[in-house]
Amino acid sequence: MLATRHSDGYMKSKDSSSPTASSVRQFWLNVVAEDREVEMRIHPAVAVLAMSRWDTAYRWILARTRAAGVTCKGDQPATTADERAALRKVCWDMADDLYARGSTEHGRLALCWLMLAADPRYPATLWPVMPALQWVVDEAELDEEETVAAALRLTVWWKAAAGESTKEKMSLFALAADLENQAVTDLKDPVVSDGPGVVVMPKAKASKLKSEHAPYKDLVGVKLPLVVARDVAGVRRTLLAEYPHAAAAIDLVLRDLREGEPVRLKPMLLVGPPGNGKSRLIRRLGDLLGGIGVFRFDGGSSADAIGYGGTPRGWSDSTPCVPARAVQTYRQANPIVMVDELEKACANTRNGALWHVLLQHLERETAARMRDVSLDAEMDLSWVNHLATANSTEGLPAPLRDRYRIVKVPAPALDHLPALAGTVLREIAAENGEQGFVQPLAGDELDVIAKAWQRAGFSIRKLQKIVAATVEARDAVAMRH
């Protein structure tokens, strides 16, 4: 075993070389230590997700609710399933009380109380929790390792919501901690998946890794899973509802998906005006395709080919190529690598341009035998899905345009406002833990939003700010009356 459980329910690693033993572990421990800097940058529900015991989470939420000036019931934390069941009514009541107070701070705390009320034996108790919890984790300012750790714990919660844990007597917090503990152990004893998969880094073609590349040791000779497309028709319906202006683009993006087969998309470049939802569409695609990882690379900040293609092994602090980092981050053979704002990449060819290094990754035959200059290992990166966004294809070299399927994403129009504003409103409610408590936008509110949105050039990014301001103004009026 690589880790031991401490009395406060948290895991502390004995092996500092493990990829889960550094920033991830310190992040969770900082939450326990009430590190204010950490606490300020995350939703309290993310902190609660990090906890490994129900009673630890209960005490933590209880203290913060009292600090917010709210009287709490039930001072004694429970440790057994029966004791937790007796207190769940208290947790539901606390959530209702906090939601009724109407402020963002109280709404955030209410979601935490709903997490305490969730019981893996009764899936319906998780249904009010999971959309909001997934949203706050997606929006949290976590680094790559923290994101992986949070995703691992969320897996337990989603499975319980789907009815896969009805015979469990342990709390969801303990179940998530056990899964994380097993994942740490599996780094030393990897299990080969029985489903479709690919050995991305064959042992016979890999050099001995440097100490700085310790997180990649568990990829050597191991078959990584390929995410399989499920309910493609449902994915299409969801995307069309959220992006009614991009129907043709959505059909082009989904063209390569086959029900029950591994996700393998032709390289695509989504082109359209700024703020029309291109990047968000790709992230939502990853969410809906069974949680396939989406690794973002900022093309606008790319000064040369090194940032994407990796730095040579001889450098004091070498970094693998972006597709290899995506595979290691999500432990999937076919994650999505998204290059945002491709057309803004620097065209200086002194150290090679981003466009040059992209070409070899976009060719599957070449990517299947790609030798990473940092790891000094031959890798099969041919299953990595390459998507990119750009405001225009002007200035992009012809060989690059030829390798991408160009997908035009138009700007939305006023006709799309009700659907888009409704989606934005639901996202705001989920972020604040207030889904079900936010009233739909009224006709006069939509009229005001329409005028402001038209002046903003029909940007979805601007629409998010306009709707948020509308909700804040509505809340302010309600509080005065």
Phi, psi and omega per residue, in radians:
M1 nan 2.485 -3.139
L2 -1.678 -0.197 -3.013
A3 -2.494 2.697 3.085
T4 -2.179 2.637 -3.124
R5 -1.598 2.280 3.137
H6 -1.667 2.944 -3.032
S7 -1.070 -0.467 -3.141
D8 -1.476 0.077 3.064
G9 1.598 -0.094 -3.103
Y10 -1.633 2.818 -3.109
M11 -1.806 2.316 3.066
K12 -2.133 2.213 -3.017
S13 -1.404 2.606 3.035
K14 -1.705 -0.152 -3.049
D15 -2.116 1.718 -3.042
S16 -1.234 -0.189 3.119
S17 -1.447 -0.205 -3.138
S18 -1.207 2.450 3.140
P19 -1.123 -0.337 3.127
T20 -1.665 0.141 -3.033
A21 -1.806 -0.033 -3.048
S22 -1.835 -1.766 -3.012
S23 -1.194 -0.567 3.139
V24 -1.106 -0.903 -3.103
R25 -1.091 -0.741 -3.131
Q26 -1.139 -0.628 3.101
F27 -1.038 -0.869 -3.136
W28 -1.122 -0.697 -3.127
L29 -1.172 -0.580 3.090
N30 -1.090 -0.588 3.108
V31 -1.102 -0.763 3.118
V32 -1.111 -0.680 -3.116
A33 -1.343 0.019 3.132
E34 1.032 0.729 3.067
D35 -1.116 1.983 -3.010
R36 -1.129 -0.614 -3.121
E37 -1.125 -0.742 3.095
V38 -1.152 -0.780 -3.066
E39 -1.092 -0.601 -3.090
M40 -1.258 -0.444 -3.044
R41 -1.681 0.038 3.128
I42 -2.305 2.697 3.014
H43 -1.199 2.451 -3.135
P44 -1.005 -0.464 3.110
A45 -1.123 -0.532 3.087
V46 -1.193 -0.673 3.078
A47 -1.113 -0.718 3.119
V48 -1.119 -0.701 3.106
L49 -1.020 -0.515 -3.108
A50 -1.284 -0.269 -3.009
M51 -1.436 2.596 -2.985
S52 -1.911 0.058 3.077
R53 -2.440 2.462 3.125
W54 -1.083 -0.760 -3.084
D55 -1.190 -0.586 3.065
T56 -1.102 -0.802 3.117
A57 -1.095 -0.697 -3.126
Y58 -1.055 -0.856 -3.125
R59 -1.096 -0.690 -3.097
W60 -1.123 -0.809 -3.130
I61 -1.203 -0.674 3.135
L62 -1.011 -0.803 -3.123
A63 -1.111 -0.724 -3.098
R64 -1.286 -0.545 3.089
T65 -1.194 -0.727 3.088
R66 -1.125 -0.667 3.123
A67 -1.113 -0.419 3.100
A68 -1.482 0.088 3.077
G69 1.464 0.381 -3.113
V70 -1.910 2.272 3.092
T71 -1.284 2.298 -3.078
C72 -1.965 2.587 3.047
K73 -1.755 2.724 3.016
G74 1.275 1.489 -3.091
D75 -1.474 -0.355 -3.028
Q76 -1.626 1.993 3.110
P77 -1.208 2.606 -3.106
A78 -1.713 2.655 3.130
T79 -2.106 -0.412 3.133
T80 -1.817 2.877 -3.126
A81 -1.064 -0.714 -3.136
D82 -1.159 -0.712 3.133
E83 -1.160 -0.694 3.106
R84 -1.126 -0.685 3.129
A85 -1.055 -0.676 -3.141
A86 -1.148 -0.530 -3.100
L87 -1.587 -0.175 -3.069
R88 -1.129 -0.592 3.074
K89 -1.069 -0.679 3.077
V90 -1.071 -0.733 -3.118
C91 -1.137 -0.741 3.089
W92 -1.063 -0.759 -3.134
D93 -1.104 -0.714 3.123
M94 -1.101 -0.723 3.120
A95 -1.083 -0.781 3.132
D96 -1.071 -0.746 -3.125
D97 -1.087 -0.786 -3.098
L98 -1.192 -0.738 3.107
Y99 -1.069 -0.650 -3.102
A100 -1.167 -0.386 -3.121
R101 -1.280 -0.388 2.915
G102 1.498 -0.108 -3.116
S103 -1.616 2.791 3.127
T104 -1.093 -0.745 -3.127
E105 -1.052 -0.768 -3.136
H106 -1.198 -0.611 3.102
G107 -1.129 -0.650 3.111
R108 -1.139 -0.745 3.109
L109 -1.164 -0.615 -3.132
A110 -1.055 -0.701 3.105
L111 -1.062 -0.658 3.107
C112 -1.090 -0.728 3.117
W113 -1.158 -0.617 3.074
L114 -1.127 -0.608 3.079
M115 -1.099 -0.674 3.096
L116 -1.168 -0.573 -3.114
A117 -1.340 -0.253 -3.103
A118 -1.205 2.327 -3.111
D119 -2.200 2.092 -3.098
P120 -1.056 -0.366 3.125
R121 -1.316 -0.281 -3.103
Y122 -2.267 1.575 -3.052
P123 -0.906 -0.582 -3.093
A124 -1.065 -0.422 3.134
T125 -1.242 -0.250 3.117
L126 -1.667 -0.271 -3.063
W127 -1.067 -0.667 3.087
P128 -1.277 -0.218 -3.004
V129 -1.629 -0.813 -2.838
M130 -1.124 -0.766 3.133
P131 -1.028 -0.760 -3.135
A132 -1.202 -0.715 -3.129
L133 -1.126 -0.747 3.096
Q134 -1.068 -0.708 -3.118
W135 -1.107 -0.832 -3.063
V136 -1.191 -0.549 3.070
V137 -1.203 -0.741 3.117
D138 -1.048 -0.632 -3.064
E139 -1.586 -0.119 -3.102
A140 -1.210 2.604 3.139
E141 -1.498 1.321 -3.129
L142 -1.886 2.590 3.041
D143 -1.431 -3.093 -3.001
E144 -1.069 -0.810 -3.092
E145 -1.176 -0.696 3.109
E146 -1.107 -0.674 3.124
T147 -1.083 -0.733 3.125
V148 -1.118 -0.746 3.140
A149 -1.114 -0.733 3.123
A150 -1.130 -0.721 3.140
A151 -1.101 -0.646 3.123
L152 -1.080 -0.775 3.139
R153 -1.212 -0.659 3.125
L154 -1.078 -0.523 3.125
T155 -0.982 -0.727 -3.141
V156 -1.100 -0.775 -3.109
W157 -1.149 -0.744 3.133
W158 -1.143 -0.689 3.124
K159 -1.115 -0.673 3.102
A160 -1.133 -0.692 3.115
A161 -1.125 -0.474 3.131
A162 -1.515 0.034 3.075
G163 1.531 0.351 -3.091
E164 -1.616 0.024 -3.065
S165 -2.268 0.505 -3.019
T166 -1.208 -0.280 -3.137
K167 -1.762 0.089 -3.103
E168 -1.422 2.380 3.050
K169 -1.766 -0.230 3.096
M170 -1.322 2.727 3.048
S171 -1.290 2.832 3.086
L172 -1.089 -0.545 3.137
F173 -1.138 -0.784 3.134
A174 -1.193 -0.695 3.106
L175 -1.074 -0.741 3.131
A176 -1.150 -0.682 3.121
A177 -1.123 -0.701 3.121
D178 -1.126 -0.691 3.107
L179 -1.123 -0.737 3.114
E180 -1.108 -0.728 3.121
N181 -1.068 -0.733 3.126
Q182 -1.155 -0.636 3.121
A183 -1.115 -0.670 3.096
V184 -1.121 -0.737 3.125
T185 -1.110 -0.686 -3.089
D186 -1.130 -0.300 3.094
L187 -1.097 -0.536 3.121
K188 -1.590 -0.418 -3.085
D189 -2.347 1.221 -3.042
P190 -1.116 2.517 3.123
V191 -1.805 2.294 3.139
V192 -1.374 2.253 -3.111
S193 -1.211 2.497 3.082
D194 -1.452 -0.318 -3.121
G195 -1.469 -3.027 3.123
P196 -1.080 2.397 -3.116
G197 -2.880 3.049 -3.102
V198 -2.452 2.397 2.983
V199 -1.426 1.768 -3.045
V200 -1.284 -0.610 -3.106
M201 -2.182 1.499 -3.139
P202 -1.041 2.376 -3.081
K203 -1.071 -0.653 -3.089
A204 -1.191 -0.290 -3.075
K205 -2.015 0.362 -3.130
A206 -2.102 2.373 3.041
S207 -1.396 2.935 3.073
K208 -1.120 2.228 -3.069
L209 -1.343 2.567 3.060
K210 -1.313 2.823 -3.102
S211 -1.042 -0.577 -3.122
E212 -1.228 -0.237 3.130
H213 -1.823 0.408 -3.140
A214 -0.934 -0.659 3.139
P215 -1.050 -0.303 -3.106
Y216 -1.622 -0.081 -3.108
K217 -1.068 -0.619 -3.088
D218 -1.366 0.059 3.045
L219 -1.664 -0.323 -3.033
V220 -1.179 2.071 3.081
G221 1.252 0.181 -3.068
V222 -1.861 2.354 3.075
K223 -1.385 2.007 3.112
L224 -1.560 2.547 -3.086
P225 -1.230 2.626 2.986
L226 -1.801 2.171 3.123
V227 -1.191 2.274 -3.078
V228 -1.747 2.470 3.129
A229 -1.289 2.194 3.107
R230 -2.200 2.444 3.076
D231 0.905 0.972 -3.134
V232 -1.046 -0.667 3.123
A233 -1.096 -0.692 3.105
G234 -1.173 -0.668 3.071
V235 -1.045 -0.767 3.141
R236 -1.090 -0.786 -3.124
R237 -1.059 -0.753 -3.130
T238 -1.113 -0.804 -3.126
L239 -1.141 -0.670 3.118
L240 -1.141 -0.620 3.119
A241 -1.212 -0.619 -3.100
E242 -1.489 -0.467 -3.116
Y243 -2.272 1.179 -3.066
P244 -1.100 -0.357 -3.128
H245 -1.432 -0.150 -2.987
A246 -2.095 0.613 -3.057
A247 -1.031 -0.840 -3.114
A248 -1.114 -0.705 3.140
A249 -1.125 -0.719 -3.141
I250 -1.086 -0.734 3.126
D251 -1.125 -0.634 3.087
L252 -1.180 -0.717 -3.129
V253 -1.119 -0.664 -3.065
L254 -1.539 -0.033 -3.007
R255 -0.986 -0.634 -3.029
D256 -1.482 -0.124 -3.084
L257 -1.365 2.419 3.075
R258 -2.219 2.239 -3.098
E259 -0.943 2.233 3.075
G260 1.408 0.004 3.130
E261 -1.932 2.722 -3.137
P262 -0.994 2.491 3.121
V263 -1.203 2.057 3.106
R264 -2.520 1.787 -3.053
L265 -1.765 2.475 2.987
K266 -1.132 2.488 3.090
P267 -0.918 2.299 -3.083
M268 -2.317 2.517 3.083
L269 -2.071 1.970 3.127
L270 -1.527 2.090 -3.030
V271 -2.065 2.323 3.101
G272 3.096 3.023 -3.089
P273 -1.109 2.745 -3.141
P274 -1.033 2.486 3.023
G275 1.352 0.257 -3.094
N276 -1.644 0.133 3.009
G277 1.677 0.287 -3.088
K278 -1.086 -0.910 -3.092
S279 -1.146 -0.713 3.132
R280 -1.119 -0.635 3.111
L281 -1.062 -0.730 3.138
I282 -1.173 -0.736 3.124
R283 -1.122 -0.689 3.114
R284 -1.169 -0.630 3.069
L285 -1.018 -0.771 3.103
G286 -1.085 -0.743 3.118
D287 -1.045 -0.782 -3.019
L288 -1.343 -0.405 3.132
L289 -1.551 0.934 3.052
G290 1.178 0.447 3.093
G291 1.316 0.558 3.084
I292 -1.120 2.392 -3.063
G293 -1.183 2.440 3.056
V294 -2.071 1.931 -3.095
F295 -1.780 1.993 -3.054
R296 -1.592 2.351 3.017
F297 -2.147 2.235 -3.079
D298 -1.462 1.802 3.129
G299 -1.130 -0.555 -3.104
G300 -1.143 -0.418 -3.130
S301 -1.728 0.098 -3.095
S302 -1.450 2.034 -3.115
A303 -1.624 -0.358 -3.121
D304 -2.788 -2.971 -3.089
A305 -1.404 -0.287 -2.999
I306 -1.144 -0.710 -3.078
G307 -1.014 -0.632 -3.134
Y308 -1.606 -0.744 -3.034
G309 -1.431 -0.184 3.134
G310 1.673 2.783 -3.131
T311 -1.834 2.574 -3.060
P312 -1.028 2.625 -3.095
R313 -1.032 -0.536 -3.095
G314 -1.235 -0.240 3.129
W315 -1.211 2.651 -3.087
S316 -1.109 -0.517 -3.134
D317 -2.419 1.321 -3.043
S318 -1.424 2.622 -3.093
T319 -2.184 2.292 3.106
P320 -1.140 2.944 3.137
C321 -1.193 2.805 -3.069
V322 -1.048 -0.808 3.110
P323 -1.022 -0.667 3.097
A324 -1.143 -0.681 3.107
R325 -1.149 -0.635 3.107
A326 -1.131 -0.762 3.126
V327 -1.082 -0.757 -3.119
Q328 -1.207 -0.657 -3.107
T329 -1.122 -0.793 -3.034
Y330 -1.776 -0.103 -3.117
R331 0.898 0.759 3.064
Q332 -2.242 2.540 3.129
A333 -1.433 -0.283 -3.082
N334 -2.264 0.889 3.060
P335 -1.205 2.974 3.042
I336 -1.697 2.231 2.980
V337 -1.810 2.081 -3.109
M338 -1.908 2.058 3.027
V339 -1.658 1.937 -3.088
D340 -1.549 2.410 3.092
E341 0.973 0.961 -3.088
L342 -0.999 -0.664 -3.048
E343 -1.204 -0.248 -3.121
K344 -1.587 0.005 3.129
A345 -1.145 2.520 -3.140
C346 -1.123 2.373 -3.103
A347 -1.628 0.085 3.127
N348 -1.107 2.211 -3.057
T349 -1.749 0.217 -3.094
R350 -1.020 -0.824 3.078
N351 -1.911 0.390 -3.088
G352 1.468 2.407 3.120
A353 -1.552 2.774 3.096
L354 -0.948 -0.690 -3.099
W355 -1.023 -0.660 -3.092
H356 -1.144 -0.785 -3.095
V357 -1.278 -0.481 3.122
L358 -1.119 -0.614 -3.047
L359 -0.974 -0.777 -3.082
Q360 -1.227 -0.505 3.113
H361 -1.353 -0.438 -3.117
L362 -1.406 -0.259 3.086
E363 -1.608 2.002 -3.049
R364 -1.064 -0.678 -3.118
E365 -1.105 -0.715 3.103
T366 -1.232 -0.763 -3.097
A367 -1.127 -0.417 -3.134
A368 -1.218 -0.309 -3.129
R369 -2.320 0.807 -3.077
M370 -1.464 2.176 3.095
R371 -1.684 1.983 -3.130
D372 -1.299 2.220 -3.034
V373 -1.272 -0.366 -3.141
S374 -1.508 -0.822 -3.134
L375 -1.393 -0.315 -3.035
D376 0.920 0.883 -3.124
A377 -2.442 2.451 3.049
E378 -1.409 2.257 -3.050
M379 -2.195 2.563 3.013
D380 -1.682 1.690 -3.131
L381 -1.863 0.354 -3.043
S382 -1.267 -0.284 3.138
W383 -1.604 -0.130 3.107
V384 -1.127 2.332 -3.130
N385 -1.609 2.195 -3.061
H386 -1.887 1.951 3.061
L387 -2.135 2.598 -3.127
A388 -2.512 2.818 3.071
T389 -2.200 2.678 3.091
A390 -2.782 2.635 3.055
N391 -1.407 -0.412 -3.124
S392 -2.792 2.691 3.059
T393 -1.620 -0.016 -3.120
E394 -1.083 2.251 3.131
G395 1.615 -0.250 3.106
L396 -1.313 2.378 -3.115
P397 -1.129 2.598 -3.086
A398 -1.004 -0.742 -3.142
P399 -1.041 -0.582 3.131
L400 -1.271 -0.744 3.119
R401 -1.096 -0.603 -3.126
D402 -1.172 -0.526 -3.068
R403 -1.500 -0.280 3.099
Y404 -1.726 2.511 2.864
R405 -1.405 2.035 -3.104
I406 -1.406 2.073 -3.122
V407 -2.026 1.988 -3.118
K408 -1.501 2.175 3.121
V409 -1.915 1.888 -3.063
P410 -1.299 2.862 3.024
A411 -1.304 2.552 3.087
P412 -1.240 2.876 3.109
A413 -2.144 3.057 -3.117
L414 -1.025 -0.548 3.138
D415 -1.062 -0.453 -3.091
H416 -1.563 -0.068 -3.025
L417 -1.033 -0.847 -3.095
P418 -0.968 -0.779 -3.129
A419 -1.190 -0.796 -3.103
L420 -1.171 -0.740 3.133
A421 -1.137 -0.631 3.088
G422 -1.110 -0.720 3.097
T423 -1.104 -0.798 3.131
V424 -1.071 -0.724 -3.128
L425 -1.089 -0.742 3.123
R426 -1.128 -0.653 3.116
E427 -1.151 -0.711 3.108
I428 -1.111 -0.762 3.133
A429 -1.093 -0.751 3.133
A430 -1.139 -0.692 3.136
E431 -1.074 -0.647 -3.115
N432 -1.597 0.059 -3.124
G433 1.183 0.563 -3.048
E434 -2.127 0.373 -3.142
Q435 -1.058 2.407 -3.087
G436 1.573 -0.208 -3.103
F437 -1.993 -0.088 3.140
V438 -1.736 2.161 -3.111
Q439 -1.262 2.519 3.081
P440 -1.009 2.757 3.130
L441 -1.201 2.309 3.128
A442 -1.372 2.902 -3.115
G443 -1.048 -0.743 -3.137
D444 -1.189 -0.581 3.094
E445 -1.155 -0.736 3.110
L446 -1.105 -0.618 3.109
D447 -1.094 -0.780 3.127
V448 -1.147 -0.763 3.133
I449 -1.072 -0.712 -3.118
A450 -1.038 -0.762 -3.132
K451 -1.145 -0.761 3.133
A452 -1.155 -0.684 -3.106
W453 -1.187 -0.652 3.115
Q454 -1.118 -0.726 3.094
R455 -1.128 -0.500 -3.123
A456 -1.483 0.053 3.061
G457 1.409 0.427 3.082
F458 1.050 0.606 3.092
S459 -1.463 2.249 3.097
I460 -1.151 -0.601 3.092
R461 -1.050 -0.747 3.098
K462 -1.222 -0.601 3.137
L463 -1.063 -0.663 3.112
Q464 -1.023 -0.740 3.138
K465 -1.219 -0.662 -3.122
I466 -1.164 -0.777 3.141
V467 -1.148 -0.715 3.117
A468 -1.065 -0.727 3.109
A469 -1.145 -0.629 3.115
T470 -1.122 -0.768 3.132
V471 -1.120 -0.727 3.117
E472 -1.101 -0.719 3.122
A473 -1.144 -0.697 3.104
R474 -1.084 -0.787 -3.135
D475 -1.113 -0.674 -3.136
A476 -1.128 -0.722 3.103
V477 -1.130 -0.720 -3.128
A478 -1.118 -0.667 -3.124
M479 -1.213 -0.584 -3.139
R480 -1.273 -0.412 -3.109
H481 -1.870 nan nan
